[in-house]
Amino acid sequence: MSHYIVARITIEDRSEYTKYEAGFVDVFRAYQGIVLSVDEAPVVLEGSWPCTRTVLLEFPSADAAMGWYQSDAYQQLAQHRFAASAGDVVMISGLP
């Protein structure tokens, strides 16, 4: 069953965040993920959406998603994101 990572990110330092972006694909591709959307101007239908970037990733399984997120390579790369932004990141399961 597919699993999705949804990230709401507020980028505070674009130059530092660029370092994260530069290494993202190399780490991500090893875990069979698909980038479904990266949007900096979503249409807000209800409520508020104060973040500057919204990301939607798809993985074939929870194990693949967690393997990517918890990998040493991603956690090392993510230090640039942590230093450059604040965010909320969740994993949700797809329908069976």
N, C-alpha and C positions, 0 to 999 in steps of 0.2 A: 504494500500500500504506500502511495506517495506521502511524503511529509514535506512541509513547507517551512521555511524560515522567513519571518516578516521582521524587518528592521525599520524603525523610525529613528532617523539620525538628525541631530542638529550639529552641523559643521561649524566650528568656531575658528579653525585655523586651516585654510585651504591648502597652504603649501605643505603642511605636515600631512594632511589627508591625502594629498597627491602621492606621497610615498606609499601609503596603504593601497591606493588604486593601482599603482604601478606593479605591485607584486601579486595582486588578487587573483588574476586569471591563472597564473602558474600553479598556485596552491589549490585553487578551486577545482580545476579540471581533473585532478586525481581522484575525486570523490563522486563522479557521475552526476554532478549537479547541473542544473540548467538555470540560468539567470532569466527569469520571466519578466521582470520589470525593474527599472531604476528610474525614478521619477522625482523631479524637483518641483513640479507644479501640479500635484493631483487635484482633481475637482472634489472639493469637500461637499458632501451631500447632507451631512448632519454633524453637529458638534464643531469641535475645533481640531485642527491638525497643524500644530505649531512647528513641526520639524522642517528641516530644509531638504531632506532626502528621504524617500521611502523606497525600500528594496524588497523584492519578492523573489525567493529562490526555491527551486523544487529539487527534491532528492528522491530516489527510488525507495528509500526506507529510512526509518528513524536511525538505524545503525550508520547508514551512509552520512546522514546529516550530522549526527553527533561525532562520527569519525573525523569529518572535516573540521567542525567547530573546536573539538578538543585536541586536534593534532598539534604537535609541537610547532610545525611550520606555520599554521594559521595563528596560533597564539602569539608567536613571535611577531608576525606581520601585524596582528591586531593591536600591538602596542602603539603603532602610529595612529590608528583610529582612536584608541583610548585617549591619547594625548591631544588629539585634534578635535574631538567631538564628544557629545553626550548622546546616549541613545537607549532605546528600548528594543530588545530583540527577543522574539518568541519562536518556538517551534510548534506548529499545529499539524494535526494529521488530516490527510485527505479522506474522502468517503470511501468505504470499502467497495 
